[in-house]
Amino acid sequence: MYRENYINSLRAEMVAMVEKNLTPVAKEYGYSDVPLESTIKWRPMVLILGNYSSGKSTLINEFLGADIQAIGQAPTDDSFTIITHDDSTDDNQEIHVTQERDGKFLLNDPDYPFEILKKHGQRFAAHFRLKKINSRFLKNLALIDTPGMLDSITERDRGYDYQEVIGDLAQLADLVLVLFDPHKAGTVRESHTSLRETITTRTFEDRVLFVLNRIDECASLSDLLQVYGTLCWNLSQITGRKDIPAILLTYSSRAAKNSTSHEKDRGFLYNLENQRQKLKNSVLDAPRYRLDNLATFVETHAERLDHFLEAILSYRKRLRRFRARFGMIGLIISIIAGTVAIFIGVSTGFLGGFYDTMAIGAGGVAACLCMVFWMLMPMKYFKSVFHRKYLKNIDRLIPLETQTRKDSWQAVRELAYKYLKKTNGRFSLRNVKQQYTTVHQVFVEGTREIRKALNELSNIKFDETTPGEEPAGPQINENPAQNQAPGHSSTPKSTS
């Protein structure tokens, strides 16, 4: 009980930290269309991907202990289905679908973290639904079944951007299962695009698990080895990695028993370990990694927003120095122009002596006119040159000495470019400084406190209790910027 309360308290404080410190900045600059905390409030999720007939529905039905999803060799379902537990029913009853809701309900209910998917439109909403099941397997997690990946299909044929939907769901999921079958071992075009371009940019490699399913349909052990080798080769080409990720070999025992193949044709299966249970355990372990994933979520978004604000703050400081330098040049030129005007006026006899009031006034007018001209023409021109220079070389705005900084900056580089291009460098320096201070403190101090709390959690036993009192939970400051000492500034030093 103590451990459970500690976990709930830690989760609530992380959500509050994101809501107070990161979401306002993220929404103001277009980093996120929805509150960041809305995507982390719900239970852990497992996203299941694969081409059609890869065994996704059969796998889900085995997990749940009932035939919930339709199965077949041809594509049987064209919807994204959220499968979750119905907390209002008795798990001792026969497992069945207790409630179904459509996509519009899911997208607009604040209790679910799917507001981010609204941008995909009405046609996507028609292919999005919720199923509540009274299965104990779903007590602490939710499954996301997806339409089978197809070949030779365009996004226009589906009516929505399939890859973008997959990317958004992968970003929400704590675990992503990618299923292949022996007949199409990584050769489907949509699976190639998903693995090459979508999943790699929207989630972390350690959250992706590859599964070669339906291996009982291989004719022999040599056939299985050939399929396995083909899949390894395809994955190496798709992911661009030299090291081959672990691939689980699984099949449905029930489907194998019902198969019409002769027993001796599947004799090689007895010499192989069916890693179905290992796969099931990996899915059930998803809630255990939820807090680590939440901590990573806070760290990742805080670091990206930190780099974004650092970049536009650096631009603004450089622009201010540029204006001061060229303003001083314009002032010097104007003084020289005024002096020249007085000298010409006196030497031609048009004006009196150098100390004549009219001469001084004429020189002052000439200097002012020169300064106005400088501000309206040369200064404006050189400012546009400055602006184009840093838009073209935007990577110069922040130091990128480590690969970690390069990866985080790459995620917000386009956002910074668009913002600077849109505003033309005109925004409140004071406001950006305040936002940077807040976000930087979350990135440095807040994430450190979260990791410290997670270390404390690892030392708490599952049955540990504190007699006579409830745990107060970890003490994480939801607004780390308030801890900053007076006069201290976290504003980055600008680098030329």
VOGU-3710 file (C-alpha; in Angstrom, 3 decimals, decimal comma):
1> myrenyinsl> 0,000/0,000/0,000  2,839/2,350/0,869  4,546/1,697/-2,456  1,309/2,171/-4,403  0,610/5,502/-2,681  4,183/6,601/-3,334  3,820/5,769/-7,040  0,489/7,598/-7,325  1,904/10,641/-5,546  5,003/10,706/-7,754
11> raemvamvek> 2,913/10,387/-10,912  0,610/13,214/-9,801  3,536/15,520/-9,042  5,151/14,860/-12,426  1,864/15,639/-14,173  1,525/18,855/-12,135  5,106/19,869/-13,004  4,420/19,450/-16,710  1,076/21,247/-16,482  2,446/24,304/-14,657
21> nltpvakeyg> 5,836/24,741/-16,283  6,007/23,095/-19,705  2,516/23,148/-21,192  2,103/26,971/-21,280  5,376/27,332/-23,204  4,652/24,369/-25,481  1,246/25,722/-26,509  2,410/29,329/-26,946  5,102/28,430/-29,472  3,220/25,653/-31,259
31> ysdvplesti> 5,380/22,844/-29,867  2,163/21,013/-28,961  -1,446/21,614/-29,930  -2,780/20,029/-26,740  -1,649/20,190/-23,099  1,411/17,979/-22,680  0,061/16,472/-19,455  -3,042/15,170/-21,246  -0,940/12,440/-22,866  0,474/11,057/-19,601
41> kwrpmvlilg> -2,538/11,030/-17,282  -3,968/7,691/-18,396  -2,848/4,114/-17,843  0,127/2,452/-19,613  -0,501/1,538/-23,255  0,870/-1,119/-25,603  0,700/-0,386/-29,343  0,462/-3,454/-31,610  1,552/-3,003/-35,233  1,932/-5,416/-38,112
51> nyssgkstli> 0,898/-6,167/-41,652  -2,463/-7,805/-42,256  -2,604/-11,518/-41,331  0,444/-11,180/-39,065  -1,580/-12,523/-36,130  -2,279/-9,305/-34,211  -5,910/-10,144/-33,438  -5,108/-13,744/-32,496  -2,399/-12,525/-30,139  -4,758/-10,011/-28,502
61> neflgadiqa> -7,470/-12,653/-28,085  -4,988/-14,983/-26,375  -3,912/-12,200/-24,022  -7,515/-11,381/-23,116  -8,685/-14,988/-22,844  -11,613/-14,562/-25,249  -12,332/-13,992/-28,936  -12,732/-10,215/-28,861  -11,084/-9,199/-32,142  -12,078/-10,674/-35,500
71> igqaptddsf> -9,458/-12,883/-37,155  -8,832/-13,944/-40,749  -6,260/-14,262/-43,514  -7,538/-11,144/-45,288  -7,722/-7,699/-43,628  -10,550/-7,985/-41,068  -10,501/-4,619/-39,302  -9,730/-1,149/-40,609  -10,013/0,617/-37,248  -7,676/1,720/-34,492
81> tiithddstd> -9,167/0,037/-31,426  -8,376/1,011/-27,840  -8,955/-2,074/-25,684  -9,104/-1,291/-21,981  -10,444/-2,659/-18,715  -13,973/-1,944/-17,513  -13,525/-1,103/-13,847  -17,286/-1,167/-13,231  -17,757/-4,882/-13,975  -16,892/-8,161/-12,272
91> dnqeihvtqe> -13,790/-9,856/-13,659  -15,130/-13,245/-12,525  -17,813/-13,179/-15,213  -17,265/-14,573/-18,688  -14,880/-12,305/-20,573  -16,756/-10,160/-23,074  -17,037/-6,639/-24,469  -18,911/-4,630/-21,843  -18,970/-1,295/-23,646  -18,105/0,165/-27,053
101> rdgkfllndp> -17,715/3,853/-27,893  -16,954/5,635/-31,136  -14,036/7,844/-32,097  -15,770/11,156/-31,444  -16,310/10,149/-27,830  -12,663/9,119/-27,436  -11,288/12,275/-29,012  -13,388/14,619/-26,874  -13,428/12,891/-23,488  -10,798/14,551/-21,220
111> dypfeilkkh> -10,389/11,286/-19,283  -8,580/9,786/-22,280  -5,256/11,031/-23,710  -6,324/11,101/-27,352  -7,085/14,776/-27,884  -3,811/14,947/-29,799  -5,448/12,836/-32,542  -8,204/15,366/-33,286  -6,062/16,937/-35,990  -6,468/13,847/-38,180
121> gqrfaahfrl> -10,058/14,749/-38,988  -13,483/13,177/-39,199  -12,482/10,320/-41,487  -9,975/9,129/-38,922  -12,560/9,479/-36,136  -14,778/7,072/-38,082  -11,961/4,495/-37,860  -11,235/4,983/-34,162  -13,090/3,247/-31,333  -12,985/2,023/-27,765
131> kkinsrflkn> -13,745/-1,412/-26,349  -14,039/-2,060/-22,627  -13,409/-5,654/-21,558  -13,796/-7,360/-18,178  -10,429/-9,105/-18,515  -7,928/-9,136/-15,659  -5,142/-8,908/-18,210  -6,114/-5,264/-18,773  -6,246/-4,345/-15,093  -3,205/-2,066/-15,303
141> lalidtpgml> -2,777/-1,412/-19,017  -4,521/-0,856/-22,348  -3,907/-2,379/-25,777  -4,074/-0,488/-29,070  -4,950/-2,664/-32,053  -4,197/-1,131/-35,447  -5,272/-1,756/-39,050  -2,976/-4,164/-40,846  -0,253/-2,521/-42,888  -0,795/-2,849/-46,612
151> dsiterdrgy> 1,217/-2,657/-49,803  0,602/-0,306/-52,744  -1,684/2,056/-50,901  -1,623/5,803/-50,546  -2,701/7,871/-47,584  -5,509/9,221/-49,767  -6,908/5,671/-50,066  -7,265/5,462/-46,289  -8,717/8,946/-45,974  -6,249/10,054/-43,294
161> dyqevigdla> -2,499/10,146/-42,745  -1,834/6,634/-41,460  1,834/7,241/-40,667  1,068/10,371/-38,643  -1,524/8,481/-36,590  0,968/5,670/-35,969  3,556/8,236/-34,904  1,220/9,932/-32,423  0,173/6,595/-30,902  3,794/5,409/-30,690
171> qladlvlvlf> 4,588/8,593/-28,789  1,848/7,745/-26,265  2,706/4,057/-25,901  4,985/2,544/-23,278  5,675/-0,472/-25,489  5,379/-0,992/-29,257  5,024/-4,521/-30,660  5,846/-4,942/-34,352  4,601/-8,273/-35,713  5,774/-10,012/-38,888
181> dphkagtvre> 4,682/-13,282/-40,444  6,695/-15,758/-42,552  4,878/-14,819/-45,762  5,709/-11,090/-45,655  8,828/-10,781/-43,525  9,258/-7,015/-43,541  8,473/-6,477/-47,202  5,190/-4,538/-46,907  5,619/-0,921/-47,978  3,743/0,629/-45,045
191> shtslretit> 5,778/-1,372/-42,527  8,958/-0,145/-44,231  7,788/3,475/-43,927  6,635/3,028/-40,323  9,927/1,542/-39,158  12,203/3,724/-41,263  10,587/7,131/-40,844  7,811/7,114/-38,237  8,579/4,997/-35,190  12,276/5,851/-35,050
201> trtfedrvlf> 11,494/9,561/-34,750  8,502/9,331/-32,391  9,600/6,864/-29,718  12,722/5,244/-28,257  14,357/2,064/-29,553  14,141/0,322/-26,178  10,336/0,536/-26,321  10,066/-1,362/-29,623  9,834/-5,162/-29,627  10,016/-7,137/-32,886
211> vlnridecas> 8,097/-10,413/-33,198  8,223/-13,043/-35,936  4,789/-14,581/-35,479  3,050/-17,653/-36,945  6,303/-19,587/-37,288  4,262/-22,815/-37,178  3,362/-22,103/-40,814  6,959/-22,621/-41,931  7,377/-25,882/-43,823  10,568/-26,906/-42,027
221> lsdllqvygt> 13,367/-25,672/-39,819  15,404/-24,633/-42,856  12,380/-22,698/-44,114  12,130/-20,925/-40,752  15,848/-20,092/-40,811  15,494/-18,657/-44,297  12,522/-16,518/-43,207  14,382/-15,384/-40,090  17,441/-14,435/-42,124  15,295/-12,521/-44,609
231> lcwnlsqitg> 13,619/-10,600/-41,792  16,978/-9,756/-40,196  18,280/-8,490/-43,526  15,161/-6,416/-44,161  15,270/-4,905/-40,668  18,924/-3,966/-41,086  18,058/-2,185/-44,331  14,914/-0,547/-42,955  16,267/0,669/-39,630  19,732/1,521/-40,929
241> rkdipaillt> 21,284/-0,218/-37,923  24,317/-2,477/-38,146  23,233/-4,411/-35,058  20,132/-6,582/-35,467  17,436/-6,028/-32,800  16,177/-9,003/-30,807  13,319/-10,840/-32,541  10,927/-13,071/-30,608  9,775/-16,271/-32,349  6,157/-17,071/-31,526
251> yssraaknst> 3,080/-18,914/-32,712  -0,408/-19,607/-31,422  -0,597/-23,038/-29,816  -4,363/-23,097/-30,356  -4,016/-22,220/-34,026  -1,281/-24,835/-34,442  -3,541/-27,534/-32,974  -6,367/-26,582/-35,324  -4,050/-26,550/-38,335  -4,607/-29,101/-41,119
261> shekdrgfly> -0,845/-29,608/-41,503  0,473/-33,052/-40,652  2,089/-33,419/-37,242  5,463/-34,368/-38,711  5,484/-31,173/-40,789  5,700/-29,192/-37,547  8,107/-31,460/-35,753  10,794/-28,771/-35,746  8,630/-26,686/-33,388  9,343/-29,090/-30,534
271> nlenqrqklk> 13,011/-28,145/-30,760  12,208/-24,444/-30,520  11,017/-22,369/-27,611  7,678/-20,714/-28,266  8,402/-17,270/-26,830  4,701/-16,460/-26,513  4,879/-16,338/-22,718  7,965/-14,132/-22,822  6,060/-11,781/-25,111  3,092/-11,788/-22,735
281> nsvldapryr> 5,349/-11,023/-19,781  6,886/-8,106/-21,682  3,411/-6,671/-22,217  2,465/-7,177/-18,565  5,704/-5,462/-17,521  4,715/-2,246/-19,326  3,174/-0,689/-16,159  6,432/-1,277/-14,266  8,254/0,984/-16,698  5,520/3,620/-16,719
291> ldnlatfvet> 7,206/5,884/-14,149  10,549/5,632/-15,953  8,774/6,530/-19,181  7,066/9,487/-17,495  10,420/10,690/-16,177  11,868/10,348/-19,679  8,846/12,249/-21,023  9,521/15,173/-18,674  13,256/15,134/-19,421  12,784/14,935/-23,187
301> haerldhfle> 10,238/17,728/-23,528  11,965/19,953/-20,978  15,270/19,562/-22,840  13,701/20,267/-26,236  11,853/23,353/-25,008  15,027/24,442/-23,229  16,985/24,284/-26,502  14,198/26,027/-28,420  14,067/28,952/-25,982  17,862/29,061/-25,793
311> ailsyrkrlr> 18,011/29,417/-29,583  15,488/32,251/-29,942  16,975/33,973/-26,890  20,426/33,742/-28,444  19,051/35,178/-31,693  17,438/38,095/-29,851  20,658/38,913/-27,986  22,707/38,800/-31,168  20,156/41,044/-32,860  20,346/43,520/-29,987
321> rfrarfgmig> 24,148/43,653/-30,238  23,873/44,044/-34,011  21,472/46,971/-33,642  23,662/48,625/-31,012  26,761/48,266/-33,184  25,148/49,523/-36,381  23,254/52,202/-34,473  26,575/53,514/-33,182  27,971/53,443/-36,718  24,940/55,403/-37,906
331> liisiiagtv> 25,383/57,933/-35,088  29,034/58,477/-35,990  28,163/58,888/-39,671  25,385/61,336/-38,764  27,740/63,447/-36,631  30,238/63,492/-39,471  27,468/64,452/-41,910  26,344/67,290/-39,636  29,894/68,560/-39,288  30,397/68,412/-43,053
341> aifigvstgf> 27,123/70,318/-43,557  28,287/73,085/-41,201  31,701/73,242/-42,873  30,186/73,492/-46,368  27,676/76,104/-45,264  30,351/78,271/-43,616  32,907/77,873/-46,399  30,400/78,869/-49,069  29,241/81,872/-47,048  25,696/80,534/-46,895
351> lggfydtmai> 25,949/80,336/-43,104  27,740/82,443/-40,530  30,684/81,267/-38,449  31,116/77,830/-36,993  29,548/78,950/-33,756  26,627/80,708/-35,390  23,239/79,431/-34,190  22,017/78,929/-37,743  25,119/76,906/-38,615  24,733/74,666/-35,591
361> gaggvaaclc> 21,031/74,212/-36,319  21,692/73,327/-39,931  24,308/70,810/-38,866  21,894/69,289/-36,381  19,170/69,001/-39,020  21,615/67,360/-41,418  22,729/64,919/-38,720  19,109/64,015/-37,858  18,180/63,515/-41,502  21,230/61,339/-41,988
371> mvfwmlmpmk> 20,325/59,248/-38,922  16,731/58,815/-40,094  17,950/57,766/-43,521  20,408/55,340/-41,901  17,663/53,743/-39,813  15,198/53,472/-42,701  17,519/52,262/-45,440  21,005/50,838/-44,651  20,056/49,673/-41,139  16,928/47,933/-42,409
381> yfksvfhrky> 18,864/46,315/-45,239  21,665/45,037/-43,015  19,100/43,770/-40,499  17,452/41,690/-43,230  20,899/40,349/-44,170  21,500/39,467/-40,513  18,102/37,736/-40,322  18,658/35,675/-43,466  22,139/34,739/-42,298  20,913/33,187/-39,054
391> lknidrlipl> 17,910/31,527/-40,656  20,289/29,875/-43,091  22,747/28,956/-40,322  20,290/28,453/-37,479  22,458/25,727/-35,911  24,921/28,456/-34,881  22,464/29,834/-32,335  23,221/27,205/-29,683  26,261/25,055/-28,891  25,925/21,475/-30,162
401> etqtrkdswq> 28,968/19,862/-28,635  27,288/16,548/-27,702  25,145/14,082/-29,620  22,410/14,420/-26,997  22,112/18,146/-27,643  22,162/17,531/-31,398  19,300/15,028/-31,137  17,176/17,295/-28,933  17,872/20,333/-31,097  16,934/18,414/-34,224
411> avrelaykyl> 13,454/17,852/-32,761  12,808/21,619/-32,394  15,052/23,033/-35,108  12,230/23,433/-37,622  9,995/24,981/-34,955  12,660/27,574/-34,111  13,184/28,327/-37,807  9,468/28,865/-38,420  9,059/31,012/-35,320  11,966/33,314/-36,174
421> kktngrfslr> 10,817/33,564/-39,778  7,260/34,340/-38,713  8,149/36,972/-36,104  11,131/38,389/-38,018  12,905/38,556/-34,656  10,241/40,757/-33,054  9,227/39,267/-29,715  9,528/40,111/-26,041  13,032/39,398/-24,779  11,884/39,711/-21,176
431> nvkqqyttvh> 9,094/37,171/-21,643  11,422/34,651/-23,296  13,966/35,072/-20,485  11,324/34,299/-17,870  10,120/31,250/-19,785  13,652/30,012/-20,306  14,419/30,327/-16,591  11,354/28,242/-15,706  11,940/25,531/-18,306  15,675/25,345/-17,617
441> qvfvegtrei> 15,041/24,820/-13,917  12,640/21,967/-14,726  15,229/20,452/-17,056  18,073/20,709/-14,540  16,530/20,624/-11,061  13,113/19,062/-11,666  14,354/16,040/-13,587  17,088/15,470/-11,001  14,471/15,384/-8,236  12,353/12,954/-10,256
451> rkalnelsni> 15,258/10,542/-10,725  16,075/10,824/-7,038  12,470/9,923/-6,178  12,615/6,935/-8,541  15,771/5,714/-6,813  13,965/5,953/-3,483  11,073/3,984/-4,963  13,397/1,168/-6,023  14,375/0,738/-2,362  10,761/0,382/-1,208
461> kfdettpgee> 9,621/-3,226/-1,042  6,281/-4,205/-2,540  4,820/-5,115/0,855  6,464/-2,317/2,841  4,091/-0,322/5,071  4,446/2,444/7,574  2,300/1,679/10,647  -0,084/4,389/11,729  0,431/6,783/8,812  0,067/7,127/5,081
471> pagpqinenp> 3,133/8,050/3,038  3,484/11,670/2,082  4,991/10,682/-1,236  8,118/12,090/-2,833  8,770/15,771/-2,369  9,161/17,177/-5,866  8,909/20,897/-6,337  6,285/21,464/-9,032  7,789/24,880/-9,812  11,594/24,515/-9,569
481> aqnqapghss> 12,108/28,078/-10,779  10,876/29,351/-7,412  13,965/27,832/-5,774  16,249/30,107/-7,739  18,302/32,457/-5,611  17,624/36,193/-5,951  19,740/37,764/-8,645  20,623/34,415/-10,189  19,967/34,036/-13,887  19,808/30,877/-15,946
491> tpksts> 19,904/32,796/-19,187  22,457/31,171/-21,497  25,563/32,997/-22,506  25,352/33,810/-26,157  28,070/32,340/-28,319  29,223/34,079/-31,452
//
